[in-house]
């Protein structure tokens, strides 16, 4: 190869390398979390925004617990139960993550959800949240998809832009009632990437 051609090729390769290094695909994430619940729920906090049961005036029955009944990997998953017969109610798990301060971020949250049924009209929604504040009510969750897309396991993936934080980011997943019915789902293999 002639020296002039070799210099042009090296220059072209340097430009391509610079372009690729600025691409998110090749930038390692700031935070990577993969949760199969094999160590329990110690990294997670439970949250709820549920209506009162009209017969007892107490909050409707709900649970988020470890389970071996339906598992996609490992030995454990989480079982989510919500009495959605009021057509309302939301339950969630949330975890804090340490990130860089004062920098916009992109959070990719994915999970495997097991549903017993498929439904054209969603009985519930699977919802994701990422933000600088810990969520305390249903209205803070905005990225949602129907929870009954298919019977069995289904992967859900949410990409959530977040403005700058003070160094702490909260990531959450939620089940929210959409019809007046009892709801039961299983969630496993949760993955969080922050870039």
NUKE-360185 format. One record per atom (N, C-alpha, C): x, y, z; residue in three letters. Coordinates in steps of 0.2 Angstrom, whole numbers, plus 2048, in hexadecimal, padded with zeros to 3 digits. Each point is the difference from the previous one (the first is absolute). Layout:
XYZALA ...
// end
This chain:
8047FA800UNK 7FC806800UNK 805806800UNK 7FE8057FCUNK 8048067FFUNK 7FF804806UNK 805804802UNK 800804806UNK 7FA805801UNK 7FE8037FAUNK 7FB804800UNK 7F97FD801UNK 7FF7FA7FDUNK 7FA7FC802UNK 8007FE807UNK 8067FE802UNK 8007FD807UNK 7FE806805UNK 8038067FFUNK 7FE806804UNK 7F9801800UNK 7FD8007FAUNK 7F98017FFUNK 7FB7FB804UNK 8037FA800UNK 7FC7FA803UNK 800801808UNK 806802802UNK 801801807UNK 7FC806803UNK 8008057FCUNK 7FC806801UNK 7F87FE800UNK 7FE7FC7FCUNK 7F97FE7FFUNK 7FE7FC806UNK 8057FB802UNK 7FE7FC806UNK 800804806UNK 804805801UNK 800805806UNK 7FA803800UNK 7FD8037FBUNK 7F9803800UNK 7FB7FB802UNK 8007FA7FDUNK 7FB7FB802UNK 8007FE807UNK 8067FF803UNK 8017FF807UNK 7FD805804UNK 8028077FEUNK 7FD805804UNK 7F9801800UNK 7FD7FE7FAUNK 7F8800800UNK 7FD7FB804UNK 8037FA800UNK 7FE7FA803UNK 800801808UNK 806803802UNK 801801807UNK 7FB805803UNK 7FD8047FCUNK 7FB805803UNK 7F97FD7FFUNK 7FF7FA7FEUNK 7FA7FD7FFUNK 7FE7FC807UNK 7FA801802UNK 7FE7FD806UNK 8007F8800UNK 8007FD7FAUNK 8017F97FFUNK 8067FD803UNK 8058057FFUNK 8077FE802UNK 802803807UNK 7FC804803UNK 802803806UNK 7FD7FB806UNK 8057FE804UNK 7FD7FC806UNK 7FB803804UNK 7FB7FD803UNK 7FB803804UNK 803802807UNK 7FD805803UNK 803803806UNK 7FE7FA806UNK 7FA7FE7FFUNK 7FD7FB805UNK 7FD7FA7FCUNK 8027FA802UNK 7FC7FA7FDUNK 7FE7FC806UNK 7FA7FE800UNK 7FD7FC805UNK 7FC7FB7FDUNK 8017FA803UNK 7FC7FA7FDUNK 7FD7FD807UNK 7F97FF800UNK 7FD7FE806UNK 7FC7F97FEUNK 8027FB803UNK 7FC7FA7FFUNK 7FC7FE807UNK 801804805UNK 7FD7FF807UNK 8037FA803UNK 8067FE7FEUNK 8037FA804UNK 802802807UNK 801806801UNK 802802807UNK 7FA804804UNK 7FA7FF7FDUNK 7FA803803UNK 7FF8077FEUNK 7FC804804UNK 7FE8067FEUNK 804806804UNK 8067FE802UNK 803805805UNK 8028067FCUNK 8018007FAUNK 8028067FCUNK 7FA8047FEUNK 7FA7FE801UNK 7FA8037FEUNK 7FB802806UNK 7FD8067FEUNK 7FB802805UNK 7F97FF7FDUNK 7FB7FE804UNK 7F98007FDUNK 7FC806800UNK 7FC8027FCUNK 7FC806800UNK 7F97FE7FDUNK 7FB804802UNK 7F97FF7FEUNK 7FD807800UNK 7FB7FF7FBUNK 7FB806800UNK 7F97FC7FEUNK 7FD7FE805UNK 7FA7FC7FFUNK 7FA803804UNK 7FA7FE7FDUNK 7F9803803UNK 7FE7FC806UNK 7FC803804UNK 7FD7FC805UNK 7FB7FB7FEUNK 7FF7FA803UNK 7FB7FB7FFUNK 7FA803802UNK 7FA8007FCUNK 7FA803803UNK 7FD7FC806UNK 8017FA800UNK 7FD7FC806UNK 804800806UNK 807802800UNK 803800806UNK 803807802UNK 8008047FBUNK 803807800UNK 808800801UNK 8037FA800UNK 8077FF800UNK 8038007F9UNK 8068017FFUNK 8037FF7F9UNK 7FE7FA7FDUNK 7FF7FF7F9UNK 7FF7FA7FDUNK 8067FB801UNK 7FF7FA800UNK 8057FB801UNK 8058007FAUNK 807800802UNK 8058007FBUNK 8067FC803UNK 8047FD7FCUNK 8077FD802UNK 8058007FBUNK 806801802UNK 8067FF7FCUNK 8047FC804UNK 8017FA7FEUNK 8047FB804UNK 8057FC7FBUNK 8057FC803UNK 8047FC7FCUNK 7FC7F97FFUNK 8017FD7FAUNK 7FC7FA7FFUNK 8057FB7FBUNK 7FF7FA801UNK 8037FB7FCUNK 7FB7FD7FBUNK 7FA802800UNK 7FA7FE7FCUNK 8018017F9UNK 8028067FEUNK 8028017F9UNK 8068047FFUNK 8057FD7FDUNK 807802800UNK 8038007F9UNK 8038057FDUNK 8037FF7FAUNK 8077FF800UNK 804802805UNK 8077FE801UNK 8017FF808UNK 8057FC802UNK 8017FF807UNK 7FB7FD803UNK 7FF801807UNK 7FB7FD804UNK 7FB804803UNK 8008077FFUNK 7FB804803UNK 7FE8057FBUNK 7FA803801UNK 7FD8057FCUNK 7FC804805UNK 7FD8057FEUNK 7FB804804UNK 7F97FF7FEUNK 7FB7FF805UNK 7F97FF7FEUNK 7FD806802UNK 7FC8037FCUNK 7FC806801UNK 7F97FF800UNK 7FC801805UNK 7F97FF801UNK 7FD807802UNK 7FB8027FCUNK 7FC806802UNK 7F87FF7FFUNK 7FD801805UNK 7F88007FFUNK 7FE8077FCUNK 7FF7FF7FAUNK 7FF8057FCUNK 7F88017FEUNK 7FC7FD804UNK 7F98007FFUNK 7FD807801UNK 804805802UNK 7FD807800UNK 8028037FAUNK 8047FD7FBUNK 8028037FAUNK 805805801UNK 8047FF806UNK 805805801UNK 8057FC805UNK 806803800UNK 8057FE805UNK 8077FF7FCUNK 805801804UNK 8077FF7FDUNK 8047FE806UNK 8057FB7FEUNK 8057FE805UNK 8078007FCUNK 805801804UNK 8068007FCUNK 8067FE805UNK 8067FF7FCUNK 8067FF803UNK 8058067FEUNK 804803804UNK 8048057FEUNK 8077FF804UNK 8058027FCUNK 8077FF803UNK 8048067FEUNK 805802805UNK 8048067FFUNK 8067FE7FCUNK 8038047FCUNK 8067FF7FCUNK 804806800UNK 8077FF801UNK 805806801UNK 8028027F9UNK 8008067FEUNK 8018027F9UNK 804807801UNK 8038027FAUNK 803807800UNK 7FB805801UNK 803806803UNK 7FC806802UNK 7FF8047FAUNK 7FB8047FFUNK 7FF8057FBUNK 8017FE7F9UNK 7FD7FA7FEUNK 8017FE7FAUNK 7FA7FC7FDUNK 7FE8027FAUNK 7FA7FC7FDUNK 8027F97FFUNK 7FB7FC801UNK 8017F9800UNK 7FA7FC7FCUNK 8027FA7FDUNK 7FB7FC7FDUNK 8007F9804UNK 7FA7FF802UNK 7FF7F9804UNK 7FD7FB7FCUNK 8027FA7FFUNK 7FD7FB7FCUNK 7FE7FB806UNK 7FA7FF801UNK 7FD7FB805UNK 7FC7FB7FCUNK 8037F9801UNK 7FC7FB7FDUNK 7FE7FA805UNK 7FB7FC7FFUNK 7FE7FB804UNK 7FD7FB7FCUNK 7FF7FA803UNK 7FC7FB7FEUNK 7FA7FF804UNK 7FA8007FDUNK 7FA800804UNK 7FC7FA7FDUNK 7FD7FC805UNK 7FC7FA7FFUNK 7F9802801UNK 7FB7FF7FBUNK 7F9801801UNK 7FD7F97FEUNK 7FA7FF804UNK 7FD7FA7FFUNK 7FB8007F9UNK 7FF8067FEUNK 7FB8017FAUNK 8038057FBUNK 7FD8007FAUNK 8018057FBUNK 7F9804800UNK 8008067FFUNK 7FA804800UNK 8018067FBUNK 7FB8017FCUNK 8008057FBUNK 7FF807804UNK 7FC800805UNK 7FF806805UNK 8047FE806UNK 805805801UNK 8057FE806UNK 7FC800807UNK 8027FB803UNK 7FD7FF807UNK 804804805UNK 8078017FEUNK 804804804UNK 8068037FBUNK 804804803UNK 8068037FCUNK 8067FE804UNK 8057FF7FDUNK 8077FF803UNK 8038077FEUNK 803803805UNK 802807800UNK 807801803UNK 8048057FDUNK 807801802UNK 800807802UNK 805801804UNK 802807803UNK 807801801UNK 8038067FEUNK 807801802UNK 800808801UNK 803802806UNK 800807801UNK 804802806UNK 801806802UNK 804802805UNK 7FD800807UNK 7F97FF800UNK 7FC800806UNK 7FD7F9801UNK 8007FD806UNK 7FC7FA801UNK 7F98017FEUNK 7FD7FB7FCUNK 7F98017FFUNK 7FB7FF806UNK 7FB804801UNK 7FB7FE805UNK 7F98007FEUNK 7FE8017FAUNK 7FA7FF7FEUNK 7FF7FE7F8UNK 7FB7FD7FEUNK 7FF7FD7FAUNK 8018057FAUNK 7FE806801UNK 8018057FAUNK 8078027FEUNK 8057FE804UNK 8078017FFUNK 8037FB7FBUNK 7FC7FA7FFUNK 8027FB7FBUNK 7FD8027F9UNK 8048007FBUNK 7FD8027F9UNK 8027FB7FBUNK 8057FC800UNK 8017FB7FBUNK 7FD7FA801UNK 7FB7FE7FCUNK 7FC7FA801UNK 7FE7FC7FAUNK 7FF7FA801UNK 7FE7FB7FBUNK 7FB7FB803UNK 7FB7FE7FCUNK 7FC7FB802UNK 8037FA803UNK 7FE7FD806UNK 8037FA803UNK 7FE7FA7FDUNK 7FB8007FCUNK 7FD7F97FDUNK 8018007F9UNK 8068017FEUNK 8028007F8UNK 7FF7F87FEUNK 8027FC805UNK 8007F97FEUNK 8007FC806UNK 7FE7FA800UNK 8007FB805UNK 8077FD801UNK 802800806UNK 8077FE801UNK 805806801UNK 8067FE7FFUNK 805805801UNK 8018057FAUNK 801807802UNK 8018057FBUNK 805805802UNK 8058027FCUNK 805805802UNK 7FD8077FEUNK 800804805UNK 7FF8077FFUNK 806804801UNK 8008067FCUNK 806804800UNK 7FE8077FFUNK 802804805UNK 7FF807800UNK 806805800UNK 8008057FCUNK 8068047FFUNK 7FD807803UNK 803802805UNK 7FE806804UNK 805806801UNK 7FF8067FDUNK 805805801UNK 7FF803806UNK 805802804UNK 800803806UNK 804806800UNK 7FE806803UNK 804806800UNK 8057FF805UNK 804805802UNK 8067FF805UNK 7FD7FE807UNK 8047FD803UNK 7FF7FE807UNK 805802805UNK 7FF7FF806UNK 805802805UNK 8047FA802UNK 8017FB7FCUNK 8047FB801UNK 7FC7F9802UNK 7F9801801UNK 7FC7FA802UNK 7FB8007FBUNK 7FF7FA7FDUNK 7FA7FF7FBUNK 7FC7FA803UNK 7F98017FFUNK 7FC7FB802UNK 7FD7FC7FAUNK 8007F9800UNK 7FD7FC7FBUNK 7FB7FC802UNK 7FA8007FDUNK 7FA7FC803UNK 7FD7FC7FAUNK 7FC7FB802UNK 7FC7FC7FCUNK 7F9800804UNK 7FB7FF7FCUNK 7F9801803UNK 7FB7FC7FCUNK 7FB7FD804UNK 7FA7FD7FDUNK 7FA805802UNK 7FC8027FBUNK 7FB805801UNK 7F97FD7FDUNK 7FB7FF804UNK 7F97FE7FEUNK 7FD8047FAUNK 7FE7FC7FBUNK 7FC8047FBUNK 7F97FE7FFUNK 7FE7FA803UNK 7F97FD800UNK 7FF7FE807UNK 7F97FF801UNK 7FE7FE807UNK 8007F8800UNK 8067FE803UNK 8027F9800UNK 8057FF805UNK 8017FA802UNK 8067FE804UNK 8067FF7FCUNK 806802802UNK 8058007FBUNK 8067FC804UNK 8037FB7FCUNK 8067FD802UNK 8057FF7FAUNK 806802802UNK 8068007FBUNK 8067FE803UNK 8057FE7FCUNK 8077FE803UNK 8058047FCUNK 805803803UNK 8058047FDUNK 8077FD802UNK 8047FF7FBUNK 8077FD801UNK 8048047FBUNK 8077FF801UNK 8058027FBUNK 7FF8077FFUNK 801804805UNK 8008087FFUNK 8068027FFUNK 8018057FAUNK 8068027FEUNK 800808800UNK 805803803UNK 800808800UNK 8078027FDUNK 8008047FBUNK 8068037FDUNK 7FF808800UNK 805803803UNK 800807800UNK 8068037FCUNK 7FE8047FBUNK 8068037FCUNK 7FF808800UNK 
// end
